Amino acid sequence: MLNLDILKLNKRKLLIGIFILVVCGYLNM
């Protein structure tokens, strides 16, 4: 249970990180 929650949290953080990178790249263009 705990491991699953950590996995979900990491996945969400990864998605947010990718989203921020995409937005920053778009703004830099």
N, C-alpha and C positions, 0 to 999 in steps of 0.2 A: 504493500500500500504506500509506504513512505517513499520507496524508490520510484514508484509510478508518479507520485506528486512531484518529485524533484525533476523527473524526466519532462513532465508537462511544463514545469516552470522554465527549464532550460530551453525547451522548444519555443516557448513564448518569447523569451529574451532574445533568442536567435532571430526570430521573425521580426521583432522590433528593431534589432540591430541592422538587419538587411534593409528594412523599410527606411531607416534613417540614412543609411549609406546611399540608397537609391535617390532619396529626396535631396541629399547634399550634392550628389553627382548631377542631378537635374538642375539644381540652382546654379551650379558652377558653369554650366554650358551657356 
